[in-house]
Amino acid sequence: MSATMLPIADSADVRSYASDIGKRYRRQLVWVVGLASLATVAGLFGPRLLGEIVQAVQTGTTAGHIDALAGLLVLAICVQGVLTRYAYLAGKVFGETVLAELRENFVDSVLDLPLSTVERAGSGDLINRASRDVAALRIAAQEGIPAVLAAVTSGVLTLAALVLVSPLLAAVTLITLPPSTLVARWYLKRARAGYLATNATYSTMIENLAATVEGARAVEALRLGGRHVEQTDHDIAASYRAERYTLGLRIVMWPVIELCQLAPAGLILLLGGVGYTRGWVSIAQVTAATLYVQQLAGPVSELANWLDTIQTGSASLARLLGVTQIPADRAADEGVRPDADDPRLEASEVGFSYLPGREVLRDIDLTVRPGERLAMVGPSGAGKSTLGRLLAGIGAPGRGRVTVGGASLIELPLDELRSQVALVTQEHHVFVGTLRENVALARPDAPDEDIHAALAAVDADAWTSAFDDGLDTRLGSGALELSAPQAQQLALARLVLADPKILVLDEATALLDPGAARHLERSLSAVLDGRTVISIAHRLHTAHDADRVAVIEDGRIAELGSHPELIAAGGAYARLWDSWHGASDQTLPDGQTDWLSSEAL
């Protein structure tokens, strides 16, 4: 289970967002309510006309009069059908419009999320919000909101018509108002928390299932299958308990609502019969009132049926809005620009921690000169990748500053930042789309010649040239699946095409075999000539070829210098070099394990 869940908007924020939607789409909302009102008004003529027909038959009338009333009844039904159709259509358009805006805002917010926040929360919660919560909100927005608006409008107008027919008979319906109101308040008080808890259990389940699938080989190799099955059973049990809780709420609410729908009709017939015999009401009034009460049961039933869906959608909306409230980890200033005459990359007194009180980096001071190639080496967990991310502007340091040309990286606008610094790791993604689209992510307007040149620079032309459709070859899920080394070359081709001034390579060739990696690095060397390159070294030949090497230990720069200088110093790097070449088998003081092996880098 992830240590941290993404935030959830509170009820006030959800109401504020709904109010803002209502204000911005007031015209569409008025149109929906107006059409629903007209459809309801047309439907109100039916019971009244039927009451008149019953009254006319009782007192005696002509066939022509009955035919005229029947014709008006048919006309009212036809008009109601047409208006209901267009009210439903307007409601769907309104729901789709609101949902489209929310989806766009959600995607924008997800793309702007600080990576540190996503890493702490894990992928399960975010995947659940992007899939299950969006799906729940889609149903609520497309169908639930229009249905509720129509039901409320119909219910109010039908009740008003009932009062106009007979205030005495209308008063009977108020008897069921207290129990239905109380049970609705009881339900609403508990439903939001229940549905939020249910969604949280699904997030946990997805997180653990994704981890099991992604680490399937490790799970199998270490025989952890039983433990993961137990975890899945535990997650399913938690989800079952949460679902059962919300089901219990519905089981209590719905029977009460159903009883409150059925009781008024019987009461009106009973009171109407007594009232008719005593001359309080006419047969037409009793007939119309009974039909209105039956007609009123429709909107009430509709509200009860959709109340659960609206509550689910409200909980999902709170989770989606929570993502939009995550503060940015950077404060871009459009006026900030690096000094072109002094484009050094500098880290000054940098410290960073993922958890309060546990610093991963401490007092980092580093200056990378323009055109320099710097290699960073050190044991696993020493902070190499974290420092690389800060030098690429991916995150903000907890203290200190990281600057390029004197401008703080976290203050640079993103377009400017990416033209200055780019990060490539060993984790790469192939997007669904063509080969051209995948390579040209950083430069969508790049001509085919530049794309081919970028692929050739990373030796990817050896296999991409064999594609029958060339750059139009479809890649990704459901199309051509690339191997891990090919995906890595594709990511490096994007980097070449983006053409940043400073590159941070975090084991960017780790998925290639040593020979292929060495060949690729030599090919890249010519392409990247003149650019500043910071390599988090996995293989020591990278450090050997670098202008300088920074040895990271325990979150600090323990050594900094050229390969010959560090070898001559006889320190940690020298021991690493000897260990990597198998020249010696040294033991560190105090019985420490020698981390200076190629596998630890």
Disulfide bonds with the S-S distance in Angstrom:
none
